[in-house]
C-alpha cells in the first residue's frame, strides 16, 4: 500500500514526457525552389528531340513520404500534369515541331502549397513541306473532286491554302481551310477546259507571329469537256393556235455517263422531270403559254441547258371592259361594254359567243339589258356586248369584270377581262364659309374657310370678293382644308358680298355659298377707339374732402370693353372694370392732397388692341374750414403783433420818464447798502444747508428815502449799481471767519410799493463779504448737494421779487458787522 503513490507519480511524468516528444515531432514542410530546364537548348530545329524537366526542392520535417503534383503549361495553357512521389519530372517532345514553340512554365503543388518556376522560352524553327493528294486528276468540267493537303509531322491547328496555276501565269488561290489537325480535305470544281496545276501550303500561328510553310509539289490536272447539253424539239411547230396540242421533246445523246437527269421548265415552274436522258411533254396550248421553254440536263452538280420559244396565236382577244361615262356620280346611269376581237373567224363561231358581267366575282343578272353586236375594223371582226347599270347608291361600287365564252370546233374557250374599279362619286354639297377662329376683328387680317360637308375629292373651291381677283384652292386629300388668307376689312357688312364656289366635276353645276350666311354666323369684333378721360367736377374746382369721378369713354368698340384707370404716381392700376357699355367711371371719395397729379385710362376688348387716353391733371385745394382757420390764425397773429408793438411803445415811453426821475433823486438820496454780518452768514449756513457755496443776498432800503423813491421804475437801459461791502475783523467771542473777501452779486428790483417787479433794466449791487475760517469744512459737509467751491464767487439771482427788511433798522443805520 505504501508503494502506490510513487508509482502514480512516475506514470504521470511519463505521460508528460511522451506528450512533449509528440509536440516536438509535428510534421512541417516548405517548397524552397522550382526549376525548369529545356534540353538540349532553347532554340532547336524542327524534328529535334527536346526534354523539358521540372525539379522541385522541398524542405520538410517528420514527413517520410511526400506527393508532388506537377503542372506544365505552354503559353499559360496546360499541356501535361503529373502526380508522383518523385521531386522531378521530364516531358519529352520527340520530335519537336514549330507548334511546340512558346513560353513554358512548371507549377509544383504539395498539399496546400504551390510554387511556380521561372518561365523558359522554346523556339522550334523550320516547317515540314506539305504533300498534295487528288482523288481525280482528269475530271470533267465542273465535276467535283477531293484534294488533300497533309503535313503529317506537324501539330495543329493549321490553316491550309489550295492554289491553281495555268500553263502561263502565277498560282491563284482557290480555297482556304483551317483545321485542328495536320491535314485538310477540300472539294474542288474546275470549269476551265484543258490542263492546269494544283498545289497547297499551310500556315501556323505562334505567339511570335504567323509562319507559312513551303508550297507542295504541283500536280497536273486535265479537265475534260462534259457534253450533256440537251436537244429540244416541238411538234407540230413553234407557232401554234390556242387549243392546239403540242409535244415538247428534250433529250441528251452520245454520253456514256449515268445518273443524268433531264428537266423541262417554263419560268420558275418545272413542267416535267425524267431520270433518264430524254423526256416528252404533251400540253394543250392556252393563251398564256407563249414564251420560252427550258430543258436542263444535270449530272452531279454539273448543269447544261437548251432554250426554245413557242408562239401561241389567239383565236380571239381577251375581253376588254370599259365604262361610260368615265366619271360617275351617285344616281347616274352608266354603260358597261365588253368587247373582243376575233382573229381566226374560221375557227370561232361568232354566233355562239356569249358574254357575262361580274361584280366582285358575282355574276350580274342583266341578261335582258345586254346588247350584243359585231363589226369589222382594220380587217378584224369585233364583237361587243353592252350592259346598262344605274348607280343608285354606294352598293354599286366595286370591281367589275366580263367574260367571253366561245365554242370552237374542238375546244370551249372562256376568257376574262381585267378588273375595272367603279366607284360612284358623291356630288359636292353647297359650301359653307366661316372665319377661322370664329371671330372677325375689324382692321386685322383674317383667314376664311370654305368647306362642303359632302363631296368626293378632289374638290376645287373658288372665293369671289368684290374688287379682287378670284382665289382658288383644291382639296385633294382627307384632312386638307381650303383656307384663304385675306386682308383686313373695316366694315362687317362687307362679308355679305363674299361668295364661295365648289365643284368636283367638270360636267356638273358648281355649288355656291353666299356671304349672308357668313355674316350671320361670324362674331364681328370692332376694336375700341382711343378712350377719352374726363373729370367731374372740373379740375380747377376740386377741394379736399370732395368726391371726384374719372369718366373713361370710347366712341366705338365691341363689348365687353375693359376700362382701367391709372395714376402716374403709382405703378399699379387704380381700378379695372369690364362692361358692355362704352363708358365707365371711377370715383375717388374724400380727396386728399396725395390724389393730385396726372391720370389716364386704358381700354381694350376681345380685339386685344390696347388704347391709352390722353393724361389729365388736377390739383386739390384746401378745405373751406382749413382756409377759415388759417385766416383766423393769421388775423389773430397780426392783432397780437399790433398789441405787442403798441405795448412796447407805451412801456418804452413810460420807462424813459421814470429813468429821468431816478437820475434826479440819486444825487440827494443815500446809497443803498446791502450788508451781511459774519454771524448772519454763519447762522444762514447753519439754518439753510444749501446756502453754503452760494451767494447770500440782502436788500436794505433806507428809511429816509421817501415813498417816491420806492416808486421810481428804473429804465430798461440803466446800468447795474455795484457796492463793495467791507467785513470787520472777526469778533473773538464769535466763530472764526475766513480771511479775505468774496464778491457777492445782488440784483435788486424796486417798485413803487416796495415789492420788486420785473423790469428789463435792473440795478445790481455787489457786496464783498468776509467768510468764516471753517467754511471749507462746512462746504465739505454740504458738497453732496452739488454746491460749488467754497472760495469761489457766488451769484444768486432773484427773478420775481426780493424781500426788503426795514422793520429792524432805522434810516441810515447799518448792521453791526459791516460799516455803512
WOGILIN-V796250 format. One line per field, one symbol per residue. phi: phi as a letter, one per 30 degrees, with the letter a starting at -180 (. if undefined). A space follows every 50 residues. Layout:
phi = ???
//
This chain:
phi = .dcdedddddddddddddddddddcddaaaddbbcbbbbdadbbddjddb cccbbccbcbbhbdbbccccbcbbhicdcabbbacdcabbcccbcdbedd dlccbbccbbhccbacdddccccccjbdddbcbcdacbddeiddbccccb bddccddbccbcbbbdebkcdcdcabbcbcccabcbccbccddkcabcaa abbbccddkdbcddddddbdbcccdcccddccabbdadcbcdjdcbcccb acbhbddciccbbcbbiccddabbdcdabbbcbcdcecddkccbcccbbi ccbbbbbacccccddbddebcbbbddcccejdcbccbcbbcccbddcbcd dddbbbcbbhicddcbddccccabacbhibdcbbbcbcbcddbddddlcc bbbccbcddcbccbbbdddbdcbddcdddddbcaddjibccdibdbcccc bcdbkdddbccbccbeibddcbbcccbdjdbccccbddccbdddddcdbb cbabadccddccccdeddddccdcccdddddccbbbddedccbejdcccc ccbbdbkdddcccbcbcddbccddabbcbdccabbbccchdbddddkcba bbbabddiccccdddbbbcbdddddddddddddddddddddddddddddd dddddddddddddddddccdddbbbadddddddddddcddddibdccbcb cdddddddddddcddecdddccbccccddddddcddcddjbbcccbcccc bdcicdbdadcbcbccbccccddcdddddddcdddiddddcddbbbbcdc abdccbdcbddidbdedddd
//
